[in-house]
């Protein structure tokens, strides 16, 4: 039995049972009406509830999906009620749609769900009961599925007449017609519906499994994941297997891009980290736990089942229809035998053995789940198998696409904005001018995986440039395409309808004319394919003046564009499309269907015999007025005038009469009527199968139809990108792509002139206008990293996003909003910005920030683009600044990639002032004085060379509306802190003054205080009044030193700073080193403290200048410093 449950903590309907949903639905008048009855008659649902094996909820093997029904309760039920409870007791986690005649009925607890979620009205009576007509099935099943419910569809497979016949033939005492489960519908298995037709986004069903592997030369185990994603609406299967890091960044990226609506996993099998990621990076999916091996199949079982499906049809042509290219794989003696061919994707995974087993096992989990929904065979026969693009995710240099991880997709707002998760303001919305649903899905794929191969990028650029020159042809193409439904999904439904199972099974009793809908969909599909071909032909003129190899491929018959004219002509000649659409019935033209033609000939032969017999009778009686008439159900009655009654042969059988006429059946007429009845029955049988045979013939060419959809979608996306550039503000250009990925000949470069923003427009900025900027990263004579400072709200984060988005556009092949844009290909884009925590995962804001930073440092390459926004702000200033400088140093010295590093740690700008690999820039502003001396800042949003002197945070406080008194106090304290930290460097090096009396006095008093108070033990005995006085004196002394520009690395200034901030750790160390006379360790201590304040490099430089390099060596601590253990 299918083991299903919902991930804890998700706001969807629990799958183990629907008690919460029932409780919410059963309120108010409803509770009063039905509550007492349910308490009296359904007590077995309460505290004493047991599963089908009579286990209590406390039992470790308790199965909440099933229910034990007491025998005494079953005896009190009618036949129909018993049948309903038998289904329900095995599927307590689902809502039953129970077919009764022309209606689907909901009983008991399901009725409460129907009333609450579907606005159905309760029927009269004490039993909860509601329902809806058959014609509303699609709407209602989709509503419940999208709200997180699982719907079990129980159909009638027998009519009352068939029941009576069965009772007579078998002696059965059944009083209830047969019913069977025909579908299980969830949000991941919806294949049709009104909302589905309005939403082009794919709704993925995702299966995931994992294992741990030991790899040589690595201490820790490597986690390997197997993934299978299925879009049931398009029969698309995506499989992959890859190694992931401890944070599961690869898995996070897949979840962020594809947003699966339903997840399948082996129960109690995945690691806690994988479970956390599945919970944290999804949008309330339905989660299903399957029993490992038994339900979540192994790789061997999955391959066995796939081969079984292929092996059911011995026709090799149909067997190969699962994929464009298939490889026959001989089955070994332990398998199912020679069961046919496997698609290349499955074949490659199978041949990879342990490198493909997890992916195949994930497929097995999907197949088991789809079998419960009666979709496995229908999807597999014409499935499109693909490899997951991130298979081998960590080896980015060998990939053909940019890798955009979850942080990049979210921070850059590629598909979802950060306000409400919608598409407004995203890059996808800006570029999406596609008129087809399948084009929109392809555009999403392109944006999620921009190209790395320079030739592929230039091919797209050439195609887009050519399409810009044929605006009229593009408009005709879009006009034709706008008439179409979602052809990709429509074709997938047609392919699936070849399998007569589930609700499509012949035995299912449907009162609505389902055949009429199928005929109309078939006609729509034929017309849609014809329309796509006509739309593409509108662009054929582009090839006359274009050198685009991509357009040539897409529009040339027999290459990227399939030759479908002969196939369409066949179906046009086969039947009248207009009549079929109007009547819902297909009457094939002669010669189209041999079986139907044969049945028609037999009928016509019998009718010819009857007509010939009539002429013989007229001649025999000498009366041309003799004719055939029909009375009621009696046909071919020979109507003879009353005057000829005397000459009628005795073997003529009188059937009826009217005034002046008698009606007979002759022996020959009776014989031919039997033959005619049999022939017409055979004709009707053949007629009913016409649609199925025509659809089957249509599906034989499924590769052509898919190729047609693919070519049309690609053209739709290319035109969309051509149109999108017209919506940019300011100049636009075709990017120049230089060098190749991983080239060692020249440093990676990025150069943009007057770079605008692809999404933000001036009309969305009120009275302002967007300011373009020139950007240069890498290349000859240019720094590879921009260290960006500037005021709060000055546009630093916007600039970072703007550059990253421009790179994505360039490598998608689109134009960029700039006067010029030169780029060597990027292999990965890393973006770390924004403050957010992961409470459910127990991760603080700072830990989340550092986890993402760690992934960047471990995965970035020389060809990567890294954008870090205000790294280190989630902790203390000293720790944050130290981490920020260390990360920047690693990017500049070790990775040597292109980077954008925005910060409010202004000492970083001092440290890298003369570094040729780092370009100091800031976002320009004008500063004036406001009320009470508070600074008022005017933002210029212009990228300006050099560092910004401060961040002007008090100005943001002013804009936020803080009281003037608070602002003035904050401004004064800000100036004081800046004076203490001394971020400005004057001259070529620090200047020092001799120790005067004030300094000696302060230092002496401080040392007396800390030594006499024994602060190595506890600060409790310390005179806090004296300490406060000393801190005031220290502040005064430091201000005095700074005014004389004498603040440097001296023991006096150091002790003063420690005193002011009274860091107990540093006080203890200082006193210990002074007591023990450890001069060398005292110097190490001084360096450590200065490293925190000023950064490692600057502290080392200053200490060398002050004490001399020789003394450092004599003290024997140079090696200690190089360890950077502090």
Secondary structure by P-SEA (a helix, b strand, c coil): cbbbbccccccccccccaaaaaaaacccccccccaaaaaacccccccccccccccccccccccccbbbbbaaaaaaccaaaaaaaaaaaaccccccccccccbbbbcaaaaaaaaacccccccccccccccccccaaaaaaaaaaaabbbbbbbbbcccaaaaaaaaaaccccccccccccccccccccccccaaaaaccccccbbbbbccccccccccbbbbbbbbbbbccccbbbbbbbbbbcccaaaaaaaaaaccccbbbbccccccaaaaaaaaccccccbbbbcccccccccaaaaaaaaaaaaacccccccccccccbbbbbbbccccccccccccaaaaaaaaaccccaaaaaaaaaaaaaaaaaccaaaaaabbbbbccccccccccccccbbbbcaaaaaaaccccccccccccccccccccccccaaaaaaaaaaaacccccaaaaaaaaaaaaaaaacaaaaaaaaaaaaaccaaaaaaaaaaaacccccccccccccccaaaaaaaaaaaaaaaaaaaaaaaaaaacccccccccaaaaaacccccccccaaaaaaaaaaaccaaaaaacccccccccccaaaaaaaaaaaaaaaaaaaaaaaaaaaaccccbbbbbccccccccccccccccccccccccccccccbbbbbcaaaaaaaaaaaaaaaaaaaaaaaaaaaaaaaaacaaaaaaaaaaaaaaaaaaaaaaaaaaacccccccccccccccccccccbbbbccbbbccccccccccbbbbbbbbbcccccccccccccccccccaaaaaaaaaaaaaaaaacccccccbbbbccccbbbbbbbbbbcccccccaaaaaaaaaaaaaacccccbbbbbccccccccaaaaaaaaaaaaaaaacccccbbbbbbccaaaaaaacccccbbbbbbcbbbbbccccbbbbbbccccccccccccaaaaaaaaacccaaaaaaaaaaaaaaaaaacccccccbbbbbcccaaaaaaaaaaaaaaaaacccccccccaaaaaaaaaaaaaaaaaaaaaaccccccaaaaaaaaaaaccaaaaaaaaaaaaacaaaaaaaaaaaaaaaaccaaaaaaaaaaaccaaaaaaaccaaaaaaccc
